[in-house]
C-alpha cells in the first residue's frame, strides 16, 4: 500500500512539474516576441502556427501566437502586443493585453490555449468605432475562418454593445453551451471542460488607437482541485483498510 501511495505522490509531483514547464505570464511581456526579430515571418494574407510555449496562467498554457496585420500599423517598433494583467481570480484566468494598434488598423491574432477550459469571456476598452470579433475554434486555421464542425461560437465587442453567437447547426456548441453579455463581457460557457481551444481575433481599431483587450477563461475553481485531492486520499485510505482486512 505504501508503494501505491508513493506512486500517487510521484504522479502528483509529475503533474506539477509539467504544469510549471512554461514560465508564468507576466506584465510587460510581448505575446508576439517570436516575431520581433523578423516581423515578415507572418506572411501577408494568412496566419502561421507561431511557436512553442509562451506562458501560463494558473493551469492554462498560452502558445502558438500568430498574427497578420491586414491594414494600418502598430504604434511600437518592434511590434508589441503587451501583457497588462495576467492573473487567476476565482474561476477565471484573466489575460489583459494592449495590441498597440494605431487608428485605422486591422489585426488578426490567433493563439492556442491548453488546459481545462470551461468557457471564454471577451471584453475590450474601445474609444471609437473599433471592434473585436473573436472566433473560438477547436483547431488551428491559417485563414482565420473556423469550419462549422470545429466551431464553438463567436464573440463580438464594440463600443455600443456585445453579441454572442452559438448554437449553429453542426457546430460544437449546437447543444450544451450557453451564452451571456452580462457585465460588459461576451461569454460562451461550454457546459464541460475542454482540453484546448484556438482563439482567433479580428481587432479593428477604427477611429482611435486600440488600448486594451480583456480575455478571460472559465476554469475549475480551486476548491474543485481540493475535492479531487480529497477523493484520491479517500481512495487510498479505503484501499489500506481493505488490505488490513485481508
KARAJO-V134195 format. One record per residue. N is the residue number from 1. BURIAL is b if it has 24 or more other C-alpha atoms within 12 Angstrom, else e. Layout:
BEGIN
n=N burial=BURIAL
n=N burial=BURIAL
END
This chain:
BEGIN
n=1 burial=e
n=2 burial=e
n=3 burial=e
n=4 burial=e
n=5 burial=e
n=6 burial=e
n=7 burial=e
n=8 burial=e
n=9 burial=e
n=10 burial=e
n=11 burial=e
n=12 burial=e
n=13 burial=e
n=14 burial=e
n=15 burial=e
n=16 burial=e
n=17 burial=e
n=18 burial=e
n=19 burial=b
n=20 burial=e
n=21 burial=e
n=22 burial=e
n=23 burial=e
n=24 burial=b
n=25 burial=b
n=26 burial=e
n=27 burial=e
n=28 burial=e
n=29 burial=b
n=30 burial=b
n=31 burial=b
n=32 burial=b
n=33 burial=b
n=34 burial=b
n=35 burial=b
n=36 burial=e
n=37 burial=e
n=38 burial=e
n=39 burial=e
n=40 burial=e
n=41 burial=e
n=42 burial=b
n=43 burial=e
n=44 burial=e
n=45 burial=e
n=46 burial=b
n=47 burial=b
n=48 burial=b
n=49 burial=b
n=50 burial=b
n=51 burial=e
n=52 burial=e
n=53 burial=b
n=54 burial=b
n=55 burial=b
n=56 burial=b
n=57 burial=b
n=58 burial=b
n=59 burial=b
n=60 burial=b
n=61 burial=b
n=62 burial=b
n=63 burial=b
n=64 burial=b
n=65 burial=b
n=66 burial=b
n=67 burial=b
n=68 burial=b
n=69 burial=b
n=70 burial=b
n=71 burial=e
n=72 burial=b
n=73 burial=b
n=74 burial=b
n=75 burial=e
n=76 burial=e
n=77 burial=e
n=78 burial=e
n=79 burial=b
n=80 burial=b
n=81 burial=b
n=82 burial=b
n=83 burial=b
n=84 burial=b
n=85 burial=b
n=86 burial=b
n=87 burial=b
n=88 burial=b
n=89 burial=e
n=90 burial=e
n=91 burial=b
n=92 burial=b
n=93 burial=b
n=94 burial=b
n=95 burial=b
n=96 burial=b
n=97 burial=b
n=98 burial=b
n=99 burial=b
n=100 burial=b
n=101 burial=b
n=102 burial=b
n=103 burial=b
n=104 burial=b
n=105 burial=b
n=106 burial=b
n=107 burial=b
n=108 burial=b
n=109 burial=b
n=110 burial=b
n=111 burial=b
n=112 burial=b
n=113 burial=b
n=114 burial=b
n=115 burial=b
n=116 burial=b
n=117 burial=b
n=118 burial=b
n=119 burial=b
n=120 burial=b
n=121 burial=b
n=122 burial=b
n=123 burial=b
n=124 burial=b
n=125 burial=b
n=126 burial=b
n=127 burial=e
n=128 burial=e
n=129 burial=e
n=130 burial=b
n=131 burial=b
n=132 burial=b
n=133 burial=b
n=134 burial=b
n=135 burial=b
n=136 burial=b
n=137 burial=b
n=138 burial=b
n=139 burial=b
n=140 burial=b
n=141 burial=b
n=142 burial=b
n=143 burial=b
n=144 burial=b
n=145 burial=b
n=146 burial=b
n=147 burial=e
n=148 burial=e
n=149 burial=e
n=150 burial=b
n=151 burial=b
n=152 burial=b
n=153 burial=b
n=154 burial=b
n=155 burial=b
n=156 burial=b
n=157 burial=b
n=158 burial=b
n=159 burial=b
n=160 burial=e
n=161 burial=e
n=162 burial=b
n=163 burial=b
n=164 burial=b
n=165 burial=b
n=166 burial=b
n=167 burial=b
n=168 burial=e
n=169 burial=e
n=170 burial=e
n=171 burial=b
n=172 burial=b
n=173 burial=b
n=174 burial=e
n=175 burial=e
n=176 burial=e
n=177 burial=b
n=178 burial=b
n=179 burial=b
n=180 burial=b
n=181 burial=b
n=182 burial=e
n=183 burial=e
n=184 burial=e
n=185 burial=b
n=186 burial=b
n=187 burial=b
n=188 burial=b
n=189 burial=b
n=190 burial=b
n=191 burial=e
n=192 burial=e
n=193 burial=e
n=194 burial=b
n=195 burial=e
n=196 burial=b
n=197 burial=b
n=198 burial=b
n=199 burial=b
n=200 burial=b
n=201 burial=b
n=202 burial=b
n=203 burial=b
n=204 burial=b
n=205 burial=b
n=206 burial=b
n=207 burial=e
n=208 burial=b
n=209 burial=b
n=210 burial=b
n=211 burial=b
n=212 burial=b
n=213 burial=b
n=214 burial=b
n=215 burial=b
n=216 burial=b
n=217 burial=b
n=218 burial=b
n=219 burial=b
n=220 burial=b
n=221 burial=e
n=222 burial=e
n=223 burial=e
n=224 burial=e
n=225 burial=e
n=226 burial=e
n=227 burial=e
n=228 burial=e
n=229 burial=e
n=230 burial=e
n=231 burial=e
n=232 burial=e
n=233 burial=e
n=234 burial=e
n=235 burial=e
n=236 burial=e
n=237 burial=e
n=238 burial=e
n=239 burial=e
n=240 burial=e
n=241 burial=e
n=242 burial=e
n=243 burial=e
n=244 burial=e
n=245 burial=e
n=246 burial=e
END
